[in-house]
Amino acid sequence: MGRLEDSAASKPLATAKATAKAKAKRSESQKGPQDTASVDAGVATSAPKTSQSAAAESGHTNRPKVKVATKVSVAPSPATESVEDARKSYGQVRKSVLFLVLVTVLYGIYIVFSGQFDEFVGALAGVDTGWLIAGAFAYFTYYFLGILAYIISVITDPNCPVGIRDLMSVEAAGIFFMNLTPNGAGAAPAQIFRLTRAGISVGQAGALQFTRFVMYEAGEGIFAALILLFRFNYFFEQFGDVTIVGVVLFGAKILMVGGMLAICLLPRMVIAVGNWGLRVLSRFNIVKRYDHWYEIINTQVHEFSSGFKNAAKNVPEMLAVLVITLFQLGCLYSLPYFVLHALGQPADLLTCLASGSMLELLTSAIPLPGGTGGAEGGFAFLFGHMFGEKIAAGFVLWRAIEYFLPTLFASMLLGLRSHGGPTVYRRWTQAVSSLSAFISGEKRLGQKKPASAGGIRVKMGAKAKKK
């Protein structure tokens, strides 16, 4: 009875195998040799595997099971790269905060053991807070002018969805990440990320931020050139041959601005030179992220160039941004002037502007958060003869209103968003229409109405007229 049941159960299996083999032979005669393997695989999978003997009869027991590993490589989108760069910037900020806390502790230890603690406390006790408030207001003006430069850049674009609060957040991100990342490397990704969060595409945000960066760097070069022109004799008489260091820093800034202008105006040449340099560096295994730099050279250079050329079409706006940038830098470089007056020391504004410009060039050349090392050494070298024995207190106060307080203030503004409110272009058009309506209303009020004749008017009838 059991054998009859086994034979009855094996009949459907044999029938299925015979049918599958017949179909395989017909398909082999119709298809090419490349499809034969797929047909065999189909026969093997279509036969039911009820026992080991059935698997042995199908002839697949001796075949090794090969697992094909499929790896799908998806190129990261620009938006993903922007988010990743922003996350890296936050990671650098955490490290920078710990680093600056350590530097502050070491600086306090230095003041105590160098015997300057009594002088430091005495200088701080006699501080004129009015001048410090004026210095803090000067830095706030620096921040406000930075927002104004962004506003002018987008004010005539009806398709730009950016609002005032968005630009406040963008400028605050520039200050925050510029102060807390080495060489300010995290400022640009953070600002681009906040522009994209406001609704601008990554390419447009990168072009806008790069154009603003170019104008800022050009402003630094122009300001340094003017200062060297009017105060070169002062530097040479005060510091002698060390003035050459300032000239070298100024030359490096000019080369940097020239390179950025070349990217904006000569993108093809920059791409050709960049690809050649990338190939050379890759042969010596110097470049690790070849695809990343290749994408920057061959894609983003064109985006930056087109964005800058579009912005440069409106020459008055570009000149206005440049003038605003010069005043903005003047506010930043003048901070030692307010600190000197706060400590009761005499100060010359033009000399402080010149020394502040050189100090900023020196600080930006140090690859540490906040230019640590260059800021302390440069301040002591350039302003030591002005502060005298109050140099330690002067540095602490200057660093407070130029670095620590602005960083804390900017951290509170990073989350500002317009949330779909009126855009900059809409606010501007509404302000212009309101002003024009107000002016036209004043003109109408100023016009004199025709004087009406006094007395009683008598209408004469037709008969009276005939008489």
Secondary structure as a PSIPRED ss2 file (coil, helix, strand):
# PSIPRED VFORMAT (PSIPRED V4.0)

   1 M C   1.000  0.000  0.000
   2 G H   0.000  1.000  0.000
   3 R H   0.000  1.000  0.000
   4 L H   0.000  1.000  0.000
   5 E H   0.000  1.000  0.000
   6 D H   0.000  1.000  0.000
   7 S H   0.000  1.000  0.000
   8 A H   0.000  1.000  0.000
   9 A H   0.000  1.000  0.000
  10 S H   0.000  1.000  0.000
  11 K H   0.000  1.000  0.000
  12 P H   0.000  1.000  0.000
  13 L H   0.000  1.000  0.000
  14 A H   0.000  1.000  0.000
  15 T H   0.000  1.000  0.000
  16 A H   0.000  1.000  0.000
  17 K H   0.000  1.000  0.000
  18 A H   0.000  1.000  0.000
  19 T H   0.000  1.000  0.000
  20 A H   0.000  1.000  0.000
  21 K H   0.000  1.000  0.000
  22 A H   0.000  1.000  0.000
  23 K H   0.000  1.000  0.000
  24 A H   0.000  1.000  0.000
  25 K H   0.000  1.000  0.000
  26 R H   0.000  1.000  0.000
  27 S H   0.000  1.000  0.000
  28 E H   0.000  1.000  0.000
  29 S H   0.000  1.000  0.000
  30 Q H   0.000  1.000  0.000
  31 K C   1.000  0.000  0.000
  32 G C   1.000  0.000  0.000
  33 P H   0.000  1.000  0.000
  34 Q H   0.000  1.000  0.000
  35 D H   0.000  1.000  0.000
  36 T H   0.000  1.000  0.000
  37 A H   0.000  1.000  0.000
  38 S H   0.000  1.000  0.000
  39 V H   0.000  1.000  0.000
  40 D H   0.000  1.000  0.000
  41 A H   0.000  1.000  0.000
  42 G H   0.000  1.000  0.000
  43 V H   0.000  1.000  0.000
  44 A H   0.000  1.000  0.000
  45 T H   0.000  1.000  0.000
  46 S H   0.000  1.000  0.000
  47 A C   1.000  0.000  0.000
  48 P C   1.000  0.000  0.000
  49 K C   1.000  0.000  0.000
  50 T C   1.000  0.000  0.000
  51 S C   1.000  0.000  0.000
  52 Q H   0.000  1.000  0.000
  53 S H   0.000  1.000  0.000
  54 A H   0.000  1.000  0.000
  55 A H   0.000  1.000  0.000
  56 A H   0.000  1.000  0.000
  57 E H   0.000  1.000  0.000
  58 S H   0.000  1.000  0.000
  59 G C   1.000  0.000  0.000
  60 H C   1.000  0.000  0.000
  61 T C   1.000  0.000  0.000
  62 N C   1.000  0.000  0.000
  63 R C   1.000  0.000  0.000
  64 P C   1.000  0.000  0.000
  65 K C   1.000  0.000  0.000
  66 V C   1.000  0.000  0.000
  67 K C   1.000  0.000  0.000
  68 V C   1.000  0.000  0.000
  69 A C   1.000  0.000  0.000
  70 T C   1.000  0.000  0.000
  71 K C   1.000  0.000  0.000
  72 V C   1.000  0.000  0.000
  73 S C   1.000  0.000  0.000
  74 V C   1.000  0.000  0.000
  75 A C   1.000  0.000  0.000
  76 P C   1.000  0.000  0.000
  77 S C   1.000  0.000  0.000
  78 P H   0.000  1.000  0.000
  79 A H   0.000  1.000  0.000
  80 T H   0.000  1.000  0.000
  81 E H   0.000  1.000  0.000
  82 S H   0.000  1.000  0.000
  83 V H   0.000  1.000  0.000
  84 E H   0.000  1.000  0.000
  85 D H   0.000  1.000  0.000
  86 A H   0.000  1.000  0.000
  87 R H   0.000  1.000  0.000
  88 K H   0.000  1.000  0.000
  89 S H   0.000  1.000  0.000
  90 Y H   0.000  1.000  0.000
  91 G H   0.000  1.000  0.000
  92 Q H   0.000  1.000  0.000
  93 V H   0.000  1.000  0.000
  94 R H   0.000  1.000  0.000
  95 K H   0.000  1.000  0.000
  96 S H   0.000  1.000  0.000
  97 V H   0.000  1.000  0.000
  98 L H   0.000  1.000  0.000
  99 F H   0.000  1.000  0.000
 100 L H   0.000  1.000  0.000
 101 V H   0.000  1.000  0.000
 102 L H   0.000  1.000  0.000
 103 V H   0.000  1.000  0.000
 104 T H   0.000  1.000  0.000
 105 V H   0.000  1.000  0.000
 106 L H   0.000  1.000  0.000
 107 Y H   0.000  1.000  0.000
 108 G H   0.000  1.000  0.000
 109 I H   0.000  1.000  0.000
 110 Y H   0.000  1.000  0.000
 111 I H   0.000  1.000  0.000
 112 V H   0.000  1.000  0.000
 113 F H   0.000  1.000  0.000
 114 S C   1.000  0.000  0.000
 115 G C   1.000  0.000  0.000
 116 Q C   1.000  0.000  0.000
 117 F H   0.000  1.000  0.000
 118 D H   0.000  1.000  0.000
 119 E H   0.000  1.000  0.000
 120 F H   0.000  1.000  0.000
 121 V H   0.000  1.000  0.000
 122 G H   0.000  1.000  0.000
 123 A H   0.000  1.000  0.000
 124 L H   0.000  1.000  0.000
 125 A H   0.000  1.000  0.000
 126 G C   1.000  0.000  0.000
 127 V C   1.000  0.000  0.000
 128 D C   1.000  0.000  0.000
 129 T H   0.000  1.000  0.000
 130 G H   0.000  1.000  0.000
 131 W H   0.000  1.000  0.000
 132 L H   0.000  1.000  0.000
 133 I H   0.000  1.000  0.000
 134 A H   0.000  1.000  0.000
 135 G H   0.000  1.000  0.000
 136 A H   0.000  1.000  0.000
 137 F H   0.000  1.000  0.000
 138 A H   0.000  1.000  0.000
 139 Y H   0.000  1.000  0.000
 140 F H   0.000  1.000  0.000
 141 T H   0.000  1.000  0.000
 142 Y H   0.000  1.000  0.000
 143 Y H   0.000  1.000  0.000
 144 F H   0.000  1.000  0.000
 145 L H   0.000  1.000  0.000
 146 G H   0.000  1.000  0.000
 147 I H   0.000  1.000  0.000
 148 L H   0.000  1.000  0.000
 149 A H   0.000  1.000  0.000
 150 Y H   0.000  1.000  0.000
 151 I H   0.000  1.000  0.000
 152 I H   0.000  1.000  0.000
 153 S H   0.000  1.000  0.000
 154 V H   0.000  1.000  0.000
 155 I C   1.000  0.000  0.000
 156 T C   1.000  0.000  0.000
 157 D C   1.000  0.000  0.000
 158 P C   1.000  0.000  0.000
 159 N C   1.000  0.000  0.000
 160 C C   1.000  0.000  0.000
 161 P C   1.000  0.000  0.000
 162 V C   1.000  0.000  0.000
 163 G C   1.000  0.000  0.000
 164 I H   0.000  1.000  0.000
 165 R H   0.000  1.000  0.000
 166 D H   0.000  1.000  0.000
 167 L H   0.000  1.000  0.000
 168 M H   0.000  1.000  0.000
 169 S H   0.000  1.000  0.000
 170 V H   0.000  1.000  0.000
 171 E H   0.000  1.000  0.000
 172 A H   0.000  1.000  0.000
 173 A H   0.000  1.000  0.000
 174 G H   0.000  1.000  0.000
 175 I H   0.000  1.000  0.000
 176 F H   0.000  1.000  0.000
 177 F H   0.000  1.000  0.000
 178 M H   0.000  1.000  0.000
 179 N H   0.000  1.000  0.000
 180 L H   0.000  1.000  0.000
 181 T C   1.000  0.000  0.000
 182 P H   0.000  1.000  0.000
 183 N H   0.000  1.000  0.000
 184 G H   0.000  1.000  0.000
 185 A C   1.000  0.000  0.000
 186 G C   1.000  0.000  0.000
 187 A H   0.000  1.000  0.000
 188 A H   0.000  1.000  0.000
 189 P H   0.000  1.000  0.000
 190 A H   0.000  1.000  0.000
 191 Q H   0.000  1.000  0.000
 192 I H   0.000  1.000  0.000
 193 F H   0.000  1.000  0.000
 194 R H   0.000  1.000  0.000
 195 L H   0.000  1.000  0.000
 196 T H   0.000  1.000  0.000
 197 R H   0.000  1.000  0.000
 198 A C   1.000  0.000  0.000
 199 G C   1.000  0.000  0.000
 200 I C   1.000  0.000  0.000
 201 S C   1.000  0.000  0.000
 202 V H   0.000  1.000  0.000
 203 G H   0.000  1.000  0.000
 204 Q H   0.000  1.000  0.000
 205 A H   0.000  1.000  0.000
 206 G H   0.000  1.000  0.000
 207 A H   0.000  1.000  0.000
 208 L H   0.000  1.000  0.000
 209 Q H   0.000  1.000  0.000
 210 F H   0.000  1.000  0.000
 211 T H   0.000  1.000  0.000
 212 R H   0.000  1.000  0.000
 213 F H   0.000  1.000  0.000
 214 V H   0.000  1.000  0.000
 215 M H   0.000  1.000  0.000
 216 Y H   0.000  1.000  0.000
 217 E H   0.000  1.000  0.000
 218 A H   0.000  1.000  0.000
 219 G H   0.000  1.000  0.000
 220 E H   0.000  1.000  0.000
 221 G H   0.000  1.000  0.000
 222 I H   0.000  1.000  0.000
 223 F H   0.000  1.000  0.000
 224 A H   0.000  1.000  0.000
 225 A H   0.000  1.000  0.000
 226 L H   0.000  1.000  0.000
 227 I H   0.000  1.000  0.000
 228 L H   0.000  1.000  0.000
 229 L H   0.000  1.000  0.000
 230 F H   0.000  1.000  0.000
 231 R H   0.000  1.000  0.000
 232 F H   0.000  1.000  0.000
 233 N H   0.000  1.000  0.000
 234 Y H   0.000  1.000  0.000
 235 F H   0.000  1.000  0.000
 236 F H   0.000  1.000  0.000
 237 E H   0.000  1.000  0.000
 238 Q H   0.000  1.000  0.000
 239 F H   0.000  1.000  0.000
 240 G H   0.000  1.000  0.000
 241 D H   0.000  1.000  0.000
 242 V H   0.000  1.000  0.000
 243 T H   0.000  1.000  0.000
 244 I H   0.000  1.000  0.000
 245 V H   0.000  1.000  0.000
 246 G H   0.000  1.000  0.000
 247 V H   0.000  1.000  0.000
 248 V H   0.000  1.000  0.000
 249 L H   0.000  1.000  0.000
 250 F H   0.000  1.000  0.000
 251 G H   0.000  1.000  0.000
 252 A H   0.000  1.000  0.000
 253 K H   0.000  1.000  0.000
 254 I H   0.000  1.000  0.000
 255 L H   0.000  1.000  0.000
 256 M H   0.000  1.000  0.000
 257 V H   0.000  1.000  0.000
 258 G H   0.000  1.000  0.000
 259 G H   0.000  1.000  0.000
 260 M H   0.000  1.000  0.000
 261 L H   0.000  1.000  0.000
 262 A H   0.000  1.000  0.000
 263 I H   0.000  1.000  0.000
 264 C H   0.000  1.000  0.000
 265 L H   0.000  1.000  0.000
 266 L C   1.000  0.000  0.000
 267 P H   0.000  1.000  0.000
 268 R H   0.000  1.000  0.000
 269 M H   0.000  1.000  0.000
 270 V H   0.000  1.000  0.000
 271 I H   0.000  1.000  0.000
 272 A H   0.000  1.000  0.000
 273 V H   0.000  1.000  0.000
 274 G H   0.000  1.000  0.000
 275 N H   0.000  1.000  0.000
 276 W H   0.000  1.000  0.000
 277 G H   0.000  1.000  0.000
 278 L H   0.000  1.000  0.000
 279 R H   0.000  1.000  0.000
 280 V H   0.000  1.000  0.000
 281 L H   0.000  1.000  0.000
 282 S H   0.000  1.000  0.000
 283 R H   0.000  1.000  0.000
 284 F C   1.000  0.000  0.000
 285 N C   1.000  0.000  0.000
 286 I C   1.000  0.000  0.000
 287 V C   1.000  0.000  0.000
 288 K C   1.000  0.000  0.000
 289 R C   1.000  0.000  0.000
 290 Y H   0.000  1.000  0.000
 291 D H   0.000  1.000  0.000
 292 H H   0.000  1.000  0.000
 293 W H   0.000  1.000  0.000
 294 Y H   0.000  1.000  0.000
 295 E H   0.000  1.000  0.000
 296 I H   0.000  1.000  0.000
 297 I H   0.000  1.000  0.000
 298 N H   0.000  1.000  0.000
 299 T H   0.000  1.000  0.000
 300 Q H   0.000  1.000  0.000
 301 V H   0.000  1.000  0.000
 302 H H   0.000  1.000  0.000
 303 E H   0.000  1.000  0.000
 304 F H   0.000  1.000  0.000
 305 S H   0.000  1.000  0.000
 306 S H   0.000  1.000  0.000
 307 G H   0.000  1.000  0.000
 308 F H   0.000  1.000  0.000
 309 K H   0.000  1.000  0.000
 310 N H   0.000  1.000  0.000
 311 A H   0.000  1.000  0.000
 312 A H   0.000  1.000  0.000
 313 K C   1.000  0.000  0.000
 314 N C   1.000  0.000  0.000
 315 V H   0.000  1.000  0.000
 316 P H   0.000  1.000  0.000
 317 E H   0.000  1.000  0.000
 318 M H   0.000  1.000  0.000
 319 L H   0.000  1.000  0.000
 320 A H   0.000  1.000  0.000
 321 V H   0.000  1.000  0.000
 322 L H   0.000  1.000  0.000
 323 V H   0.000  1.000  0.000
 324 I H   0.000  1.000  0.000
 325 T H   0.000  1.000  0.000
 326 L H   0.000  1.000  0.000
 327 F H   0.000  1.000  0.000
 328 Q H   0.000  1.000  0.000
 329 L H   0.000  1.000  0.000
 330 G H   0.000  1.000  0.000
 331 C H   0.000  1.000  0.000
 332 L H   0.000  1.000  0.000
 333 Y H   0.000  1.000  0.000
 334 S C   1.000  0.000  0.000
 335 L H   0.000  1.000  0.000
 336 P H   0.000  1.000  0.000
 337 Y H   0.000  1.000  0.000
 338 F H   0.000  1.000  0.000
 339 V H   0.000  1.000  0.000
 340 L H   0.000  1.000  0.000
 341 H H   0.000  1.000  0.000
 342 A H   0.000  1.000  0.000
 343 L C   1.000  0.000  0.000
 344 G C   1.000  0.000  0.000
 345 Q C   1.000  0.000  0.000
 346 P C   1.000  0.000  0.000
 347 A C   1.000  0.000  0.000
 348 D C   1.000  0.000  0.000
 349 L H   0.000  1.000  0.000
 350 L H   0.000  1.000  0.000
 351 T H   0.000  1.000  0.000
 352 C H   0.000  1.000  0.000
 353 L H   0.000  1.000  0.000
 354 A H   0.000  1.000  0.000
 355 S H   0.000  1.000  0.000
 356 G H   0.000  1.000  0.000
 357 S H   0.000  1.000  0.000
 358 M H   0.000  1.000  0.000
 359 L H   0.000  1.000  0.000
 360 E H   0.000  1.000  0.000
 361 L H   0.000  1.000  0.000
 362 L H   0.000  1.000  0.000
 363 T H   0.000  1.000  0.000
 364 S H   0.000  1.000  0.000
 365 A C   1.000  0.000  0.000
 366 I C   1.000  0.000  0.000
 367 P C   1.000  0.000  0.000
 368 L C   1.000  0.000  0.000
 369 P H   0.000  1.000  0.000
 370 G H   0.000  1.000  0.000
 371 G H   0.000  1.000  0.000
 372 T C   1.000  0.000  0.000
 373 G C   1.000  0.000  0.000
 374 G H   0.000  1.000  0.000
 375 A H   0.000  1.000  0.000
 376 E H   0.000  1.000  0.000
 377 G H   0.000  1.000  0.000
 378 G H   0.000  1.000  0.000
 379 F H   0.000  1.000  0.000
 380 A H   0.000  1.000  0.000
 381 F H   0.000  1.000  0.000
 382 L H   0.000  1.000  0.000
 383 F H   0.000  1.000  0.000
 384 G H   0.000  1.000  0.000
 385 H H   0.000  1.000  0.000
 386 M H   0.000  1.000  0.000
 387 F H   0.000  1.000  0.000
 388 G H   0.000  1.000  0.000
 389 E H   0.000  1.000  0.000
 390 K H   0.000  1.000  0.000
 391 I H   0.000  1.000  0.000
 392 A H   0.000  1.000  0.000
 393 A H   0.000  1.000  0.000
 394 G H   0.000  1.000  0.000
 395 F H   0.000  1.000  0.000
 396 V H   0.000  1.000  0.000
 397 L H   0.000  1.000  0.000
 398 W H   0.000  1.000  0.000
 399 R H   0.000  1.000  0.000
 400 A H   0.000  1.000  0.000
 401 I H   0.000  1.000  0.000
 402 E H   0.000  1.000  0.000
 403 Y H   0.000  1.000  0.000
 404 F H   0.000  1.000  0.000
 405 L H   0.000  1.000  0.000
 406 P H   0.000  1.000  0.000
 407 T H   0.000  1.000  0.000
 408 L H   0.000  1.000  0.000
 409 F H   0.000  1.000  0.000
 410 A H   0.000  1.000  0.000
 411 S H   0.000  1.000  0.000
 412 M C   1.000  0.000  0.000
 413 L C   1.000  0.000  0.000
 414 L C   1.000  0.000  0.000
 415 G C   1.000  0.000  0.000
 416 L C   1.000  0.000  0.000
 417 R C   1.000  0.000  0.000
 418 S C   1.000  0.000  0.000
 419 H C   1.000  0.000  0.000
 420 G C   1.000  0.000  0.000
 421 G C   1.000  0.000  0.000
 422 P C   1.000  0.000  0.000
 423 T C   1.000  0.000  0.000
 424 V H   0.000  1.000  0.000
 425 Y H   0.000  1.000  0.000
 426 R H   0.000  1.000  0.000
 427 R H   0.000  1.000  0.000
 428 W H   0.000  1.000  0.000
 429 T H   0.000  1.000  0.000
 430 Q H   0.000  1.000  0.000
 431 A H   0.000  1.000  0.000
 432 V H   0.000  1.000  0.000
 433 S H   0.000  1.000  0.000
 434 S H   0.000  1.000  0.000
 435 L H   0.000  1.000  0.000
 436 S H   0.000  1.000  0.000
 437 A H   0.000  1.000  0.000
 438 F H   0.000  1.000  0.000
 439 I H   0.000  1.000  0.000
 440 S H   0.000  1.000  0.000
 441 G H   0.000  1.000  0.000
 442 E H   0.000  1.000  0.000
 443 K H   0.000  1.000  0.000
 444 R H   0.000  1.000  0.000
 445 L H   0.000  1.000  0.000
 446 G H   0.000  1.000  0.000
 447 Q C   1.000  0.000  0.000
 448 K C   1.000  0.000  0.000
 449 K C   1.000  0.000  0.000
 450 P C   1.000  0.000  0.000
 451 A C   1.000  0.000  0.000
 452 S C   1.000  0.000  0.000
 453 A C   1.000  0.000  0.000
 454 G C   1.000  0.000  0.000
 455 G C   1.000  0.000  0.000
 456 I C   1.000  0.000  0.000
 457 R C   1.000  0.000  0.000
 458 V C   1.000  0.000  0.000
 459 K C   1.000  0.000  0.000
 460 M C   1.000  0.000  0.000
 461 G C   1.000  0.000  0.000
 462 A H   0.000  1.000  0.000
 463 K H   0.000  1.000  0.000
 464 A H   0.000  1.000  0.000
 465 K H   0.000  1.000  0.000
 466 K H   0.000  1.000  0.000
 467 K C   1.000  0.000  0.000
